[in-house]
Amino acid sequence: MSRAAYFATGCFWGAERRFWQLDGVISTSVGYMGGNKSDPTYEQVCTGKTNHAEIVEVIYDPTVITYERLLAEFWIMHDPTSLNQQGGDIGTQYRSAIFTTSTEQLTQALASKDIYQKELSTQGIGEIVTDISPASGITYWLAEEYHQKYLAKNPNGYDCHSSTGVAYPLITLSHE
């Protein structure tokens, strides 16, 4: 039985590669969520007017990889304290967000945010601005084909990720 998870970490190219390399991840795709326009194009999303975030959909096998492990990867692959920006990528489409598909995911995502915030605070790093909300009623719009597995097609392409440089402390949360 597989499960879905949705993460926004800024540009979706590098995030997708980070997730697809994890054991237990069955498949990944990139797209858009959280906006106000049906079936948006990349060009429309880049205007900032649709309010979509660039998203990685992760389909995973929870008997091989836990949602907690995906969350740990999410927190360290970008700077969750940076509002609507990751490195040189600026705009609402580059915001940090998690869209959860179950109450268990929501509980774990919120708990992991608290865990990581405590770790960041000890390092003198600011507040996490990641939006965590249920995916119910929010459509995942698949991005254009040329964005899918972009860094597999373009191995020397722009990875586009910054991070806080602070490791996520792996503390066992309740498992789904």
Backbone hydrogen bonds in HBPLUS format (Angstrom, degrees):
<---DONOR---> <-ACCEPTOR-->    atom                        ^
c    i                          cat <-CA-CA->   ^        H-A-AA   ^      H-
h    n   atom  resd res      DA  || num        DHA   H-A  angle D-A-AA Bond
n    s   type  num  typ     dist DA aas  dist angle  dist       angle   num
A0003-ARG N   A0060-TYR O   2.87 MM  57  5.45 155.6  1.93 153.4 161.6     1
A0060-TYR N   A0003-ARG O   2.86 MM  57  5.45 158.7  1.90 154.6 161.1     2
A0005-ALA N   A0058-VAL O   2.83 MM  53  5.08 136.5  2.02 139.5 152.8     3
A0058-VAL N   A0005-ALA O   2.80 MM  53  5.08 170.2  1.81 156.1 158.8     4
A0099-PHE N   A0006-TYR O   3.11 MM  93  5.23 163.2  2.13 136.3 141.6     5
A0007-PHE N   A0056-VAL O   3.09 MM  49  5.34 162.3  2.12 144.8 150.0     6
A0056-VAL N   A0007-PHE O   2.80 MM  49  5.34 154.9  1.87 151.3 159.7     7
A0008-ALA N   A0097-ALA O   2.77 MM  89  4.81 158.9  1.81 155.3 150.3     8
A0097-ALA N   A0008-ALA O   3.00 MM  89  4.81 157.6  2.05 127.7 131.7     9
A0016-GLU N   A0012-PHE O   2.97 MM   4  5.92 158.7  2.02 145.2 150.6    10
A0017-ARG N   A0013-TRP O   3.28 MM   4  6.61 162.2  2.32 147.6 151.5    11
A0018-ARG N   A0014-GLY O   3.02 MM   4  6.30 161.4  2.06 150.9 155.8    12
A0019-PHE N   A0015-ALA O   3.02 MM   4  6.30 163.2  2.05 155.8 159.4    13
A0020-TRP N   A0016-GLU O   2.84 MM   4  6.05 167.1  1.85 159.3 163.2    14
A0021-GLN N   A0017-ARG O   3.22 MM   4  6.24 138.4  2.40 146.3 154.1    15
A0022-LEU N   A0019-PHE O   3.06 MM   3  5.54 166.2  2.08 118.4 122.8    16
A0025-VAL N   A0022-LEU O   3.14 MM   3  5.75 161.6  2.18 134.4 136.0    17
A0061-ASP N   A0024-GLY O   2.83 MM  37  5.29 160.1  1.86 156.4 163.4    18
A0026-ILE N   A0059-ILE O   2.70 MM  33  5.48 141.3  1.84 142.1 154.9    19
A0027-SER N   A0059-ILE O   3.22 MM  32  5.21 158.4  2.27 135.6 139.3    20
A0059-ILE N   A0027-SER O   2.91 MM  32  5.21 177.5  1.91 158.3 158.3    21
A0029-SER N   A0057-GLU O   3.09 MM  28  5.27 142.2  2.24 140.3 147.8    22
A0057-GLU N   A0029-SER O   2.83 MM  28  5.27 161.4  1.87 150.1 156.1    23
A0143-ALA N   A0030-VAL O   2.88 MM 113  5.74 170.3  1.89 134.3 133.9    24
A0031-GLY N   A0055-ILE O   2.92 MM  24  5.14 156.1  1.98 141.7 146.7    25
A0055-ILE N   A0031-GLY O   2.79 MM  24  5.14 172.6  1.79 143.2 143.0    26
A0032-TYR N   A0141-TRP O   2.76 MM 109  5.11 149.4  1.86 142.2 152.7    27
A0141-TRP N   A0032-TYR O   2.91 MM 109  5.11 175.0  1.91 158.0 157.2    28
A0033-MET N   A0053-ALA O   3.19 MM  20  5.50 150.2  2.28 142.0 150.9    29
A0053-ALA N   A0033-MET O   2.79 MM  20  5.50 159.2  1.83 156.2 161.7    30
A0036-ASN N   A0050-THR O   2.75 MM  14  5.44 151.7  1.83 153.9 163.7    31
A0045-VAL N   A0041-THR O   2.93 MM   4  6.23 163.5  1.96 156.7 161.2    32
A0046-CYS N   A0042-TYR O   2.89 MM   4  6.10 156.3  1.95 152.9 159.2    33
A0047-THR N   A0044-GLN O   3.15 MM   3  5.44 148.9  2.25 103.8 112.8    34
A0048-GLY N   A0045-VAL O   3.05 MM   3  5.66 157.0  2.10 116.6 123.3    35
A0054-GLU N   A0093-GLN O   2.93 MM  39  5.47 165.4  1.95 144.5 140.1    36
A0064-VAL N   A0061-ASP O   2.88 MM   3  5.53 163.2  1.90 123.5 129.2    37
A0065-ILE N   A0061-ASP O   2.99 MM   4  6.17 167.1  2.01 159.3 163.5    38
A0070-LEU N   A0066-THR O   3.25 MM   4  6.67 153.0  2.32 143.0 149.7    39
A0071-LEU N   A0067-TYR O   2.87 MM   4  6.19 155.6  1.93 152.4 159.6    40
A0072-ALA N   A0068-GLU O   2.89 MM   4  6.18 155.6  1.95 150.0 156.4    41
A0073-GLU N   A0069-ARG O   3.09 MM   4  6.35 158.1  2.14 146.0 151.1    42
A0074-PHE N   A0070-LEU O   2.90 MM   4  6.15 157.1  1.95 147.7 154.7    43
A0075-TRP N   A0071-LEU O   2.95 MM   4  6.24 164.6  1.97 160.8 161.7    44
A0076-ILE N   A0072-ALA O   3.33 MM   4  6.55 156.1  2.39 146.2 151.5    45
A0077-MET N   A0073-GLU O   3.09 MM   4  6.07 133.8  2.31 150.2 161.1    46
A0082-SER N   A0079-ASP O   3.22 MM   3  5.74 167.9  2.23 119.5 121.5    47
A0129-VAL N   A0080-PRO O   2.76 MM  49  5.99 170.4  1.77 158.7 158.3    48
A0091-GLY N   A0084-ASN O   2.88 MM   7  5.15 171.6  1.88 153.8 151.1    49
A0086-GLN N   A0089-ASP O   2.91 MM   3  5.26 154.5  1.98 147.9 156.3    50
A0089-ASP N   A0086-GLN O   2.98 MM   3  5.26 155.7  2.04 137.5 134.1    51
A0094-TYR N   A0091-GLY O   2.95 MM   3  5.61 162.2  1.98 120.0 125.9    52
A0095-ARG N   A0092-THR O   3.19 MM   3  5.35 154.8  2.26 116.4 114.5    53
A0131-ASP N   A0096-SER O   3.02 MM  35  6.44 159.2  2.06 143.8 141.5    54
A0098-ILE N   A0131-ASP O   2.81 MM  33  6.29 151.7  1.88 160.5 166.2    55
A0133-SER N   A0098-ILE O   3.02 MM  35  6.47 162.6  2.05 166.2 170.2    56
A0100-THR N   A0133-SER O   2.92 MM  33  6.16 153.0  2.00 136.7 145.3    57
A0135-ALA N   A0100-THR O   2.64 MM  35  5.23 160.7  1.67 158.1 151.0    58
A0106-LEU N   A0102-SER O   3.03 MM   4  6.31 161.0  2.07 147.6 152.8    59
A0107-THR N   A0103-THR O   2.92 MM   4  6.11 164.0  1.95 148.7 152.6    60
A0108-GLN N   A0104-GLU O   2.94 MM   4  6.11 164.8  1.96 150.4 154.7    61
A0109-ALA N   A0105-GLN O   2.76 MM   4  5.89 160.8  1.80 153.9 159.5    62
A0110-LEU N   A0106-LEU O   3.00 MM   4  6.16 167.7  2.02 152.9 155.7    63
A0111-ALA N   A0107-THR O   3.00 MM   4  6.16 159.0  2.05 146.3 152.7    64
A0112-SER N   A0108-GLN O   2.82 MM   4  5.97 157.7  1.87 149.1 155.4    65
A0113-LYS N   A0109-ALA O   2.98 MM   4  6.19 147.1  2.09 144.0 152.9    66
A0114-ASP N   A0110-LEU O   3.15 MM   4  6.46 157.4  2.21 146.3 151.2    67
A0115-ILE N   A0111-ALA O   2.98 MM   4  6.28 158.4  2.03 149.8 156.0    68
A0116-TYR N   A0112-SER O   2.89 MM   4  6.08 165.9  1.91 150.3 153.7    69
A0117-GLN N   A0113-LYS O   2.80 MM   4  5.92 154.7  1.86 149.0 157.0    70
A0118-LYS N   A0114-ASP O   3.04 MM   4  6.23 157.9  2.09 147.3 152.1    71
A0119-GLU N   A0115-ILE O   3.24 MM   4  6.54 155.3  2.31 142.5 149.0    72
A0120-LEU N   A0116-TYR O   2.82 MM   4  6.12 160.4  1.86 154.6 160.0    73
A0121-SER N   A0117-GLN O   2.80 MM   4  5.94 161.6  1.83 152.6 157.8    74
A0122-THR N   A0118-LYS O   3.13 MM   4  6.36 150.3  2.22 143.6 150.2    75
A0123-GLN N   A0120-LEU O   2.93 MM   3  5.14 137.5  2.11 102.2 115.1    76
A0125-ILE N   A0120-LEU O   2.98 MM   5  5.10 168.3  2.00 142.7 139.2    77
A0124-GLY N   A0121-SER O   3.01 MM   3  4.95 161.5  2.04 103.9 109.3    78
A0138-ILE N   A0135-ALA O   2.87 MM   3  5.27 157.9  1.91 141.4 141.1    79
A0147-HIS N   A0144-GLU O   2.99 MM   3  5.71 156.7  2.04 121.5 128.5    80
A0148-GLN N   A0145-GLU O   2.99 MM   3  5.26 139.5  2.15 107.8 119.2    81
A0150-TYR N   A0147-HIS O   3.27 MM   3  5.02 138.9  2.45 128.8 117.7    82
A0152-ALA N   A0149-LYS O   2.94 MM   3  5.29 144.0  2.07 109.6 120.8    83
A0153-LYS N   A0149-LYS O   3.12 MM   4  6.50 152.0  2.20 154.5 162.9    84
A0154-ASN N   A0150-TYR O   2.78 MM   4  5.94 138.8  1.95 142.5 156.0    85
A0157-GLY N   A0154-ASN O   2.73 MM   3  5.11 155.3  1.79 130.0 130.4    86
